[in-house]
Amino acid sequence: MWFEILPGAAIITVALSVPIYAMYGLQKLTMGNAYRRNMDERFSRVMYQRDFRLTNNPYIMNGLNAIPDEVKK
């Protein structure tokens, strides 16, 4: 019958979704932050490096106030 596929489908669905939700905990353990920034495009990588350079924490939103003022001579 058609309902005999349901246990197998449930097992496959759970098995495929476990790594997605496990990454939250793994990121929390390894990086100290449960969120990950997207690094697919070059602009995203540059912004990650900029945020890390300015504040040593790329997961905090940085605006113009994070950039130090230039010292006038």
Chimera marker file (.cmm) of the C-alpha trace (Angstrom):
<marker_set name="trace">
<marker id="1" x="0.000" y="0.000" z="0.000" r="1" g="1" b="0" radius="0.5"/>
<marker id="2" x="0.975" y="3.627" z="-0.375" r="1" g="1" b="0" radius="0.5"/>
<marker id="3" x="1.384" y="4.241" z="3.372" r="1" g="1" b="0" radius="0.5"/>
<marker id="4" x="4.212" y="1.700" z="3.622" r="1" g="1" b="0" radius="0.5"/>
<marker id="5" x="6.594" y="4.326" z="2.255" r="1" g="1" b="0" radius="0.5"/>
<marker id="6" x="5.933" y="6.762" z="5.133" r="1" g="1" b="0" radius="0.5"/>
<marker id="7" x="8.383" y="5.268" z="7.699" r="1" g="1" b="0" radius="0.5"/>
<marker id="8" x="11.187" y="5.188" z="5.119" r="1" g="1" b="0" radius="0.5"/>
<marker id="9" x="10.420" y="8.725" z="3.980" r="1" g="1" b="0" radius="0.5"/>
<marker id="10" x="10.433" y="9.950" z="7.586" r="1" g="1" b="0" radius="0.5"/>
<marker id="11" x="13.813" y="8.320" z="8.251" r="1" g="1" b="0" radius="0.5"/>
<marker id="12" x="15.331" y="9.852" z="5.118" r="1" g="1" b="0" radius="0.5"/>
<marker id="13" x="13.910" y="13.290" z="5.943" r="1" g="1" b="0" radius="0.5"/>
<marker id="14" x="15.310" y="13.194" z="9.478" r="1" g="1" b="0" radius="0.5"/>
<marker id="15" x="18.681" y="11.880" z="8.303" r="1" g="1" b="0" radius="0.5"/>
<marker id="16" x="19.017" y="14.675" z="5.747" r="1" g="1" b="0" radius="0.5"/>
<marker id="17" x="17.950" y="17.420" z="8.142" r="1" g="1" b="0" radius="0.5"/>
<marker id="18" x="20.228" y="16.455" z="11.063" r="1" g="1" b="0" radius="0.5"/>
<marker id="19" x="23.431" y="17.993" z="9.565" r="1" g="1" b="0" radius="0.5"/>
<marker id="20" x="21.665" y="21.283" z="8.904" r="1" g="1" b="0" radius="0.5"/>
<marker id="21" x="20.577" y="21.683" z="12.502" r="1" g="1" b="0" radius="0.5"/>
<marker id="22" x="23.783" y="20.190" z="13.896" r="1" g="1" b="0" radius="0.5"/>
<marker id="23" x="25.806" y="22.999" z="12.284" r="1" g="1" b="0" radius="0.5"/>
<marker id="24" x="24.240" y="25.469" z="14.725" r="1" g="1" b="0" radius="0.5"/>
<marker id="25" x="25.794" y="23.637" z="17.671" r="1" g="1" b="0" radius="0.5"/>
<marker id="26" x="29.085" y="22.961" z="15.910" r="1" g="1" b="0" radius="0.5"/>
<marker id="27" x="29.520" y="26.618" z="14.993" r="1" g="1" b="0" radius="0.5"/>
<marker id="28" x="28.719" y="27.591" z="18.587" r="1" g="1" b="0" radius="0.5"/>
<marker id="29" x="31.381" y="25.203" z="19.903" r="1" g="1" b="0" radius="0.5"/>
<marker id="30" x="34.136" y="25.994" z="17.412" r="1" g="1" b="0" radius="0.5"/>
<marker id="31" x="33.649" y="29.690" z="16.631" r="1" g="1" b="0" radius="0.5"/>
<marker id="32" x="31.817" y="30.880" z="19.726" r="1" g="1" b="0" radius="0.5"/>
<marker id="33" x="29.024" y="32.152" z="17.508" r="1" g="1" b="0" radius="0.5"/>
<marker id="34" x="26.201" y="30.093" z="16.100" r="1" g="1" b="0" radius="0.5"/>
<marker id="35" x="25.846" y="32.107" z="12.917" r="1" g="1" b="0" radius="0.5"/>
<marker id="36" x="27.866" y="31.918" z="9.752" r="1" g="1" b="0" radius="0.5"/>
<marker id="37" x="28.334" y="34.576" z="7.122" r="1" g="1" b="0" radius="0.5"/>
<marker id="38" x="27.865" y="33.791" z="3.467" r="1" g="1" b="0" radius="0.5"/>
<marker id="39" x="31.175" y="33.768" z="1.591" r="1" g="1" b="0" radius="0.5"/>
<marker id="40" x="29.917" y="32.922" z="-1.886" r="1" g="1" b="0" radius="0.5"/>
<marker id="41" x="30.658" y="36.255" z="-3.509" r="1" g="1" b="0" radius="0.5"/>
<marker id="42" x="33.829" y="38.335" z="-3.427" r="1" g="1" b="0" radius="0.5"/>
<marker id="43" x="32.048" y="41.359" z="-1.930" r="1" g="1" b="0" radius="0.5"/>
<marker id="44" x="30.888" y="39.270" z="1.049" r="1" g="1" b="0" radius="0.5"/>
<marker id="45" x="34.435" y="38.044" z="1.679" r="1" g="1" b="0" radius="0.5"/>
<marker id="46" x="35.795" y="41.588" z="1.522" r="1" g="1" b="0" radius="0.5"/>
<marker id="47" x="33.164" y="42.805" z="4.001" r="1" g="1" b="0" radius="0.5"/>
<marker id="48" x="33.986" y="39.902" z="6.339" r="1" g="1" b="0" radius="0.5"/>
<marker id="49" x="37.683" y="40.817" z="6.266" r="1" g="1" b="0" radius="0.5"/>
<marker id="50" x="36.879" y="44.507" z="6.776" r="1" g="1" b="0" radius="0.5"/>
<marker id="51" x="34.675" y="43.810" z="9.795" r="1" g="1" b="0" radius="0.5"/>
<marker id="52" x="37.286" y="41.483" z="11.288" r="1" g="1" b="0" radius="0.5"/>
<marker id="53" x="40.041" y="44.058" z="10.760" r="1" g="1" b="0" radius="0.5"/>
<marker id="54" x="38.051" y="46.903" z="12.306" r="1" g="1" b="0" radius="0.5"/>
<marker id="55" x="36.561" y="45.225" z="15.376" r="1" g="1" b="0" radius="0.5"/>
<marker id="56" x="38.075" y="41.707" z="15.604" r="1" g="1" b="0" radius="0.5"/>
<marker id="57" x="34.531" y="40.336" z="15.490" r="1" g="1" b="0" radius="0.5"/>
<marker id="58" x="33.031" y="39.930" z="12.013" r="1" g="1" b="0" radius="0.5"/>
<marker id="59" x="29.573" y="39.099" z="13.397" r="1" g="1" b="0" radius="0.5"/>
<marker id="60" x="28.900" y="42.560" z="14.821" r="1" g="1" b="0" radius="0.5"/>
<marker id="61" x="27.299" y="45.025" z="12.431" r="1" g="1" b="0" radius="0.5"/>
<marker id="62" x="29.785" y="47.795" z="11.706" r="1" g="1" b="0" radius="0.5"/>
<marker id="63" x="28.971" y="51.200" z="10.359" r="1" g="1" b="0" radius="0.5"/>
<marker id="64" x="30.919" y="54.396" z="9.938" r="1" g="1" b="0" radius="0.5"/>
<marker id="65" x="31.308" y="54.725" z="13.703" r="1" g="1" b="0" radius="0.5"/>
<marker id="66" x="33.556" y="51.606" z="13.705" r="1" g="1" b="0" radius="0.5"/>
<marker id="67" x="36.112" y="53.251" z="11.415" r="1" g="1" b="0" radius="0.5"/>
<marker id="68" x="38.640" y="55.243" z="13.428" r="1" g="1" b="0" radius="0.5"/>
<marker id="69" x="39.110" y="58.904" z="12.587" r="1" g="1" b="0" radius="0.5"/>
<marker id="70" x="42.286" y="59.959" z="10.851" r="1" g="1" b="0" radius="0.5"/>
<marker id="71" x="44.830" y="61.813" z="12.920" r="1" g="1" b="0" radius="0.5"/>
<marker id="72" x="45.286" y="65.311" z="11.532" r="1" g="1" b="0" radius="0.5"/>
<marker id="73" x="48.833" y="66.607" z="11.481" r="1" g="1" b="0" radius="0.5"/>
<link id1="1" id2="2" r="1" g="1" b="0" radius="0.2"/>
<link id1="2" id2="3" r="1" g="1" b="0" radius="0.2"/>
<link id1="3" id2="4" r="1" g="1" b="0" radius="0.2"/>
<link id1="4" id2="5" r="1" g="1" b="0" radius="0.2"/>
<link id1="5" id2="6" r="1" g="1" b="0" radius="0.2"/>
<link id1="6" id2="7" r="1" g="1" b="0" radius="0.2"/>
<link id1="7" id2="8" r="1" g="1" b="0" radius="0.2"/>
<link id1="8" id2="9" r="1" g="1" b="0" radius="0.2"/>
<link id1="9" id2="10" r="1" g="1" b="0" radius="0.2"/>
<link id1="10" id2="11" r="1" g="1" b="0" radius="0.2"/>
<link id1="11" id2="12" r="1" g="1" b="0" radius="0.2"/>
<link id1="12" id2="13" r="1" g="1" b="0" radius="0.2"/>
<link id1="13" id2="14" r="1" g="1" b="0" radius="0.2"/>
<link id1="14" id2="15" r="1" g="1" b="0" radius="0.2"/>
<link id1="15" id2="16" r="1" g="1" b="0" radius="0.2"/>
<link id1="16" id2="17" r="1" g="1" b="0" radius="0.2"/>
<link id1="17" id2="18" r="1" g="1" b="0" radius="0.2"/>
<link id1="18" id2="19" r="1" g="1" b="0" radius="0.2"/>
<link id1="19" id2="20" r="1" g="1" b="0" radius="0.2"/>
<link id1="20" id2="21" r="1" g="1" b="0" radius="0.2"/>
<link id1="21" id2="22" r="1" g="1" b="0" radius="0.2"/>
<link id1="22" id2="23" r="1" g="1" b="0" radius="0.2"/>
<link id1="23" id2="24" r="1" g="1" b="0" radius="0.2"/>
<link id1="24" id2="25" r="1" g="1" b="0" radius="0.2"/>
<link id1="25" id2="26" r="1" g="1" b="0" radius="0.2"/>
<link id1="26" id2="27" r="1" g="1" b="0" radius="0.2"/>
<link id1="27" id2="28" r="1" g="1" b="0" radius="0.2"/>
<link id1="28" id2="29" r="1" g="1" b="0" radius="0.2"/>
<link id1="29" id2="30" r="1" g="1" b="0" radius="0.2"/>
<link id1="30" id2="31" r="1" g="1" b="0" radius="0.2"/>
<link id1="31" id2="32" r="1" g="1" b="0" radius="0.2"/>
<link id1="32" id2="33" r="1" g="1" b="0" radius="0.2"/>
<link id1="33" id2="34" r="1" g="1" b="0" radius="0.2"/>
<link id1="34" id2="35" r="1" g="1" b="0" radius="0.2"/>
<link id1="35" id2="36" r="1" g="1" b="0" radius="0.2"/>
<link id1="36" id2="37" r="1" g="1" b="0" radius="0.2"/>
<link id1="37" id2="38" r="1" g="1" b="0" radius="0.2"/>
<link id1="38" id2="39" r="1" g="1" b="0" radius="0.2"/>
<link id1="39" id2="40" r="1" g="1" b="0" radius="0.2"/>
<link id1="40" id2="41" r="1" g="1" b="0" radius="0.2"/>
<link id1="41" id2="42" r="1" g="1" b="0" radius="0.2"/>
<link id1="42" id2="43" r="1" g="1" b="0" radius="0.2"/>
<link id1="43" id2="44" r="1" g="1" b="0" radius="0.2"/>
<link id1="44" id2="45" r="1" g="1" b="0" radius="0.2"/>
<link id1="45" id2="46" r="1" g="1" b="0" radius="0.2"/>
<link id1="46" id2="47" r="1" g="1" b="0" radius="0.2"/>
<link id1="47" id2="48" r="1" g="1" b="0" radius="0.2"/>
<link id1="48" id2="49" r="1" g="1" b="0" radius="0.2"/>
<link id1="49" id2="50" r="1" g="1" b="0" radius="0.2"/>
<link id1="50" id2="51" r="1" g="1" b="0" radius="0.2"/>
<link id1="51" id2="52" r="1" g="1" b="0" radius="0.2"/>
<link id1="52" id2="53" r="1" g="1" b="0" radius="0.2"/>
<link id1="53" id2="54" r="1" g="1" b="0" radius="0.2"/>
<link id1="54" id2="55" r="1" g="1" b="0" radius="0.2"/>
<link id1="55" id2="56" r="1" g="1" b="0" radius="0.2"/>
<link id1="56" id2="57" r="1" g="1" b="0" radius="0.2"/>
<link id1="57" id2="58" r="1" g="1" b="0" radius="0.2"/>
<link id1="58" id2="59" r="1" g="1" b="0" radius="0.2"/>
<link id1="59" id2="60" r="1" g="1" b="0" radius="0.2"/>
<link id1="60" id2="61" r="1" g="1" b="0" radius="0.2"/>
<link id1="61" id2="62" r="1" g="1" b="0" radius="0.2"/>
<link id1="62" id2="63" r="1" g="1" b="0" radius="0.2"/>
<link id1="63" id2="64" r="1" g="1" b="0" radius="0.2"/>
<link id1="64" id2="65" r="1" g="1" b="0" radius="0.2"/>
<link id1="65" id2="66" r="1" g="1" b="0" radius="0.2"/>
<link id1="66" id2="67" r="1" g="1" b="0" radius="0.2"/>
<link id1="67" id2="68" r="1" g="1" b="0" radius="0.2"/>
<link id1="68" id2="69" r="1" g="1" b="0" radius="0.2"/>
<link id1="69" id2="70" r="1" g="1" b="0" radius="0.2"/>
<link id1="70" id2="71" r="1" g="1" b="0" radius="0.2"/>
<link id1="71" id2="72" r="1" g="1" b="0" radius="0.2"/>
<link id1="72" id2="73" r="1" g="1" b="0" radius="0.2"/>
</marker_set>
